[in-house]
C-alpha cells in the first residue's frame, strides 16, 4: 500500500480502513436499523439472514431453492429449512412450477411484499436524508464513485462467468 502523502493525507491502507468502517456504519444505519422496524411491523422475530432471503426473493421474483442457495452461497438443504420457516410464518409461498412440475417456485407472500416495499422506501428515505445532509455536490461525487465501483463489479462478474 502507498505511503502517506506529504500533504498530510492518509495513506491508502488508512483510506481503505476508513471506507470499510464507514461502509459498515452506512449498512447499520440504512439496513440493520430498518430491519428492526421491519420485524416489529411483521410482529415476527426474523433474522437478518431471513430478511436478506426475503429481499433476494423479491428481487428475483419466482425462484427455486437451488438458485437461492447459489445466490446466498449456502447449501440447498439450509435454504430449504429457512424457506420452510418463512413459509410457516406466512412470509413466503411455495408453488409448483407451471413449466416443470418437479420444480418448486418460491415467492413472497403479499404481506411480506408490502412490508419489504415499506422497508425499502424507508431505506431510500434515510439515504435521501443522508444525501441532503452532505449536499448536492458531494452527492453527485458519491454517485459517480458508486457508478465506477458498480462497473468494476460488473466487469468482475462478467470475467467470472467467462472463466466458468
Protein Blocks (a to p, Z undefined) as FASTA:
>chain_A
ZZddfkopacfklmmmmmmmmmmmmmmmmmmmmmmmmmmmnopacdfklmmmmmmmmmno
padfklmmmmnopafklmmmmmmmmmmnopaccdddfklmkbccddddfklmmmmmmmmm
mmmmmmmmmmmmnojklmmmmmmmmmmmmmmmmmmmmmmmmmZZ
